[in-house]
Amino acid sequence: MIKDEKIGILTEDNSQEFAQGILELLNNQNLARKYGKKGLELIKTKYNWDESARKLLQIYREIL
C-alpha cells in the first residue's frame, strides 16, 4: 500500500535503513507533508469503513 499509493518510504528490515528513512522525512518536511496529506486523503476516500463494507457486501452478493 505504501509503495502503490506513494504515501511513505519503505526500508529494508533493519535499524540502519529504518533510521535513514526517518532522517529523510525529517530533512524533507515538504515530502513528509505530502505523504501525510495523501494518507489522510486515502483514509477519507478509499480506506474507510464505508468503502470496506461496500466491497465486502459486493463479494457476499457474488458468492450467493
C-alpha positions in Angstrom: 0.0 0.0 0.0 2.8 2.4 0.9 4.5 1.8 -2.4 1.4 1.7 -4.5 -0.2 4.7 -3.1 3.1 6.7 -2.7 2.4 7.6 1.0 5.7 6.9 2.6 9.2 5.5 2.5 9.8 1.7 2.5 13.1 0.5 4.0 14.8 -2.8 4.5 14.0 -4.6 7.7 17.0 -3.3 9.7 17.5 -0.4 12.1 20.1 1.4 9.9 17.8 1.6 6.9 14.8 2.5 9.1 16.8 5.3 10.7 17.8 6.6 7.2 14.1 6.6 6.2 13.2 8.7 9.3 16.0 11.1 8.7 14.9 11.5 5.1 11.5 12.6 6.2 12.9 14.8 9.0 15.2 16.5 6.5 12.5 17.0 3.9 9.4 18.4 5.5 7.7 19.0 2.2 7.9 15.3 1.4 6.6 14.4 4.9 3.7 16.8 4.5 2.9 15.4 1.0 2.9 11.8 2.3 0.7 12.8 5.3 -1.8 14.7 3.2 -2.0 11.9 0.7 -2.5 9.4 3.5 -5.4 11.4 5.0 -7.0 11.8 1.6 -6.9 8.0 1.1 -8.4 7.3 4.5 -11.3 9.6 3.6 -11.9 8.2 0.2 -10.5 4.7 -0.2 -9.6 3.1 3.1 -12.6 3.7 5.3 -15.4 1.7 6.8 -18.0 2.6 4.3 -15.8 1.6 1.3 -14.7 -1.6 3.1 -18.3 -2.5 3.8 -19.3 -1.8 0.2 -16.6 -4.1 -1.1 -17.4 -6.9 1.4 -21.2 -6.7 0.5 -20.3 -6.9 -3.2 -18.3 -10.1 -2.5 -21.1 -11.6 -0.5 -23.6 -10.9 -3.3 -21.2 -12.6 -5.8 -20.9 -15.7 -3.7 -24.7 -16.0 -3.3 
